[in-house]
Amino acid sequence: MPTEREQQILNLIRQNPMITQKELASILGITRPGVASHISRLIKEGLISGKGYVLPRKEYVTVIGAVNMDIYGIIQEKKVVPKSSNSGLVRLQLGGIGRNIAADLVELGINTNLITVFGNDANGEIFKNDAVKREINISYAQQLLNETTSNYVYINKKNGERIIGVDDMEINRYITPEFLKSRLPGINASNLVVFDSNIPAETIKWLYDNVTAPMIAKAVSVNKAPNLYQDNVNLDSLIINGVEGALITQERINNLEDAKKCAKRLYAMFKATIYLYIDNYGLLIYSNKHLKAKPYKKNIEVHNTNGVGAAMAGLVAYSKLRNLDITESANLIVRAGELTMETNQSVSDHLKNLIK
């Protein structure tokens, strides 16, 4: 029976059988001789077999996208006073769409490989330790010297409505086609690939041209979501919120019929199943075969909407892996969003209860 540390090593090896002992040591924060000792025990126990670490083929999803430290304020008063101090709560927690999707998938019991970049700073160490603890495989991610891990600052009203956000995510410019090229065999061996629009437009174009595994895109922000629409789109599915969808299609969304028009236009543009989620309503799924609307339950006690889109993306991926029908998929996707809204966390601890 492997120890907890040996299980962590096994999880990393499953996603990258050619990972070096030096890389394992760096990811786990232990010495190389320490890794060698664990490897020796795993070989003796028959759990791996020598160089190349022969292991059974495992189902896994690759997520490509951002990790950042979220700094957010929640104004407690009903009335927001501009240009002044407002009483409220200030919180600090790990976030980033890519990281949140990966964490959600692991909560659902899916082996997940996260490809991202992060800084050689305190927040980078927090992310690395959290990934190891959650058993997110980051052997294909890279910690960059002299760079700062992404930060995202935002302010919400008490009901979860976003007032404003500011992101400092310049580090994501390093997720280039060249960066991903050496990782392509592992990406294409995935059962699914999920990426977010925080990565550069040229990298998205490269993914469309070179990835053969089914791909799911998660739109992020009105400034970056348009990067997803290119002349070589190669997507299975697109998850996008109402604000981003309205921007891309120039279709205003005031009601469900407007949402249907927007989803239809998005489908025409991307030729992919559209998962359009809308504040104060819920989810609309649209493809050439299906149209399914699923509202949120009434009287949700919203604490924070950050992480809702990532949770929904995680359940889209889970539903596809498990070949769920559209009704069951819609129910799970919306419930994941609700569970995330009902907590201040970017990843709900209750997601795993959805699949019991």
Solvent accessible surface area in square Angstrom, and as a share of the most:
residue,aa,sasa,rsa
1,M,206,0.92
2,P,27,0.17
3,T,66,0.39
4,E,139,0.62
5,R,76,0.28
6,E,1,0.00
7,Q,53,0.24
8,Q,23,0.10
9,I,0,0.00
10,L,5,0.03
11,N,23,0.12
12,L,8,0.04
13,I,0,0.00
14,R,61,0.22
15,Q,9,0.04
16,N,22,0.11
17,P,56,0.35
18,M,117,0.52
19,I,1,0.00
20,T,57,0.33
21,Q,49,0.22
22,K,138,0.59
23,E,77,0.35
24,L,0,0.00
25,A,10,0.08
26,S,67,0.43
27,I,19,0.09
28,L,15,0.07
29,G,64,0.61
30,I,45,0.23
31,T,90,0.52
32,R,135,0.49
33,P,102,0.64
34,G,24,0.23
35,V,0,0.00
36,A,39,0.30
37,S,65,0.42
38,H,44,0.20
39,I,8,0.04
40,S,47,0.30
41,R,101,0.37
42,L,0,0.00
43,I,72,0.37
44,K,167,0.71
45,E,67,0.30
46,G,62,0.59
47,L,65,0.33
48,I,6,0.03
49,S,66,0.43
50,G,30,0.29
51,K,152,0.64
52,G,18,0.17
53,Y,10,0.04
54,V,108,0.62
55,L,36,0.18
56,P,95,0.60
57,R,152,0.55
58,K,70,0.30
59,E,61,0.27
60,Y,13,0.05
61,V,0,0.00
62,T,0,0.00
63,V,0,0.00
64,I,0,0.00
65,G,0,0.00
66,A,0,0.00
67,V,1,0.00
68,N,2,0.01
69,M,4,0.02
70,D,1,0.01
71,I,58,0.29
72,Y,3,0.01
73,G,7,0.07
74,I,10,0.05
75,I,13,0.07
76,Q,60,0.27
77,E,98,0.44
78,K,198,0.84
79,K,159,0.67
80,V,44,0.25
81,V,72,0.41
82,P,105,0.66
83,K,213,0.90
84,S,68,0.44
85,S,109,0.71
86,N,41,0.21
87,S,69,0.45
88,G,38,0.37
89,L,68,0.34
90,V,110,0.63
91,R,105,0.38
92,L,111,0.55
93,Q,39,0.17
94,L,16,0.08
95,G,0,0.00
96,G,8,0.07
97,I,29,0.15
98,G,0,0.00
99,R,7,0.02
100,N,2,0.01
101,I,1,0.00
102,A,0,0.00
103,A,0,0.00
104,D,0,0.00
105,L,0,0.00
106,V,33,0.19
107,E,34,0.15
108,L,4,0.02
109,G,62,0.60
110,I,3,0.02
111,N,60,0.31
112,T,2,0.01
113,N,0,0.00
114,L,0,0.00
115,I,0,0.00
116,T,0,0.00
117,V,1,0.01
118,F,7,0.03
119,G,0,0.00
120,N,79,0.41
121,D,41,0.21
122,A,76,0.59
123,N,33,0.17
124,G,0,0.00
125,E,67,0.30
126,I,82,0.41
127,F,1,0.00
128,K,21,0.09
129,N,95,0.49
130,D,29,0.15
131,A,0,0.00
132,V,18,0.10
133,K,169,0.72
134,R,64,0.23
135,E,84,0.38
136,I,3,0.01
137,N,5,0.03
138,I,5,0.02
139,S,14,0.09
140,Y,30,0.11
141,A,15,0.12
142,Q,75,0.33
143,Q,49,0.22
144,L,23,0.12
145,L,129,0.64
146,N,150,0.77
147,E,42,0.19
148,T,83,0.48
149,T,1,0.01
150,S,1,0.01
151,N,30,0.15
152,Y,40,0.15
153,V,64,0.37
154,Y,1,0.00
155,I,59,0.30
156,N,0,0.00
157,K,69,0.29
158,K,116,0.49
159,N,93,0.48
160,G,1,0.01
161,E,88,0.40
162,R,78,0.28
163,I,71,0.36
164,I,106,0.54
165,G,34,0.33
166,V,96,0.55
167,D,61,0.32
168,D,84,0.44
169,M,28,0.12
170,E,116,0.52
171,I,6,0.03
172,N,4,0.02
173,R,115,0.42
174,Y,78,0.30
175,I,0,0.00
176,T,38,0.22
177,P,30,0.19
178,E,131,0.59
179,F,24,0.10
180,L,0,0.00
181,K,125,0.53
182,S,88,0.57
183,R,40,0.15
184,L,36,0.18
185,P,98,0.62
186,G,10,0.09
187,I,0,0.00
188,N,46,0.24
189,A,46,0.36
190,S,8,0.05
191,N,57,0.29
192,L,9,0.04
193,V,0,0.00
194,V,0,0.00
195,F,0,0.00
196,D,0,0.00
197,S,0,0.00
198,N,14,0.07
199,I,1,0.01
200,P,33,0.21
201,A,42,0.33
202,E,105,0.47
203,T,0,0.00
204,I,0,0.00
205,K,83,0.35
206,W,40,0.14
207,L,0,0.00
208,Y,8,0.03
209,D,94,0.48
210,N,52,0.26
211,V,5,0.03
212,T,114,0.66
213,A,9,0.07
214,P,66,0.41
215,M,2,0.01
216,I,0,0.00
217,A,0,0.00
218,K,4,0.02
219,A,0,0.00
220,V,22,0.13
221,S,39,0.25
222,V,62,0.36
223,N,129,0.66
224,K,39,0.16
225,A,0,0.00
226,P,58,0.36
227,N,48,0.25
228,L,0,0.00
229,Y,107,0.41
230,Q,36,0.16
231,D,135,0.70
232,N,34,0.17
233,V,36,0.21
234,N,61,0.31
235,L,20,0.10
236,D,55,0.28
237,S,0,0.00
238,L,0,0.00
239,I,1,0.00
240,I,0,0.00
241,N,39,0.20
242,G,11,0.10
243,V,98,0.56
244,E,7,0.03
245,G,0,0.00
246,A,25,0.20
247,L,72,0.36
248,I,26,0.13
249,T,1,0.00
250,Q,141,0.63
251,E,50,0.23
252,R,191,0.70
253,I,38,0.19
254,N,113,0.58
255,N,85,0.44
256,L,59,0.29
257,E,101,0.45
258,D,27,0.14
259,A,0,0.00
260,K,57,0.24
261,K,120,0.51
262,C,0,0.00
263,A,0,0.00
264,K,125,0.53
265,R,110,0.40
266,L,0,0.00
267,Y,45,0.17
268,A,56,0.44
269,M,37,0.16
270,F,3,0.01
271,K,142,0.60
272,A,4,0.03
273,T,29,0.17
274,I,0,0.00
275,Y,16,0.06
276,L,0,0.00
277,Y,19,0.07
278,I,25,0.13
279,D,104,0.54
280,N,157,0.81
281,Y,58,0.22
282,G,0,0.00
283,L,1,0.01
284,L,0,0.00
285,I,4,0.02
286,Y,37,0.14
287,S,13,0.08
288,N,115,0.59
289,K,163,0.69
290,H,88,0.39
291,L,91,0.45
292,K,55,0.23
293,A,35,0.28
294,K,61,0.26
295,P,67,0.42
296,Y,26,0.10
297,K,93,0.40
298,K,178,0.76
299,N,151,0.78
300,I,31,0.16
301,E,123,0.55
302,V,39,0.22
303,H,66,0.29
304,N,0,0.00
305,T,43,0.25
306,N,22,0.11
307,G,4,0.04
308,V,8,0.04
309,G,7,0.07
310,A,0,0.00
311,A,0,0.00
312,M,1,0.00
313,A,0,0.00
314,G,0,0.00
315,L,0,0.00
316,V,0,0.00
317,A,0,0.00
318,Y,25,0.10
319,S,5,0.03
320,K,58,0.24
321,L,27,0.13
322,R,97,0.35
323,N,135,0.69
324,L,46,0.23
325,D,90,0.47
326,I,41,0.21
327,T,65,0.38
328,E,81,0.36
329,S,9,0.06
330,A,0,0.00
331,N,63,0.33
332,L,25,0.13
333,I,1,0.00
334,V,2,0.01
335,R,77,0.28
336,A,0,0.00
337,G,0,0.00
338,E,8,0.03
339,L,20,0.10
340,T,0,0.00
341,M,14,0.06
342,E,53,0.24
343,T,27,0.16
344,N,50,0.25
345,Q,76,0.34
346,S,5,0.03
347,V,6,0.04
348,S,1,0.00
349,D,76,0.39
350,H,104,0.47
351,L,0,0.00
352,K,85,0.36
353,N,78,0.40
354,L,36,0.18
355,I,60,0.30
356,K,189,0.80
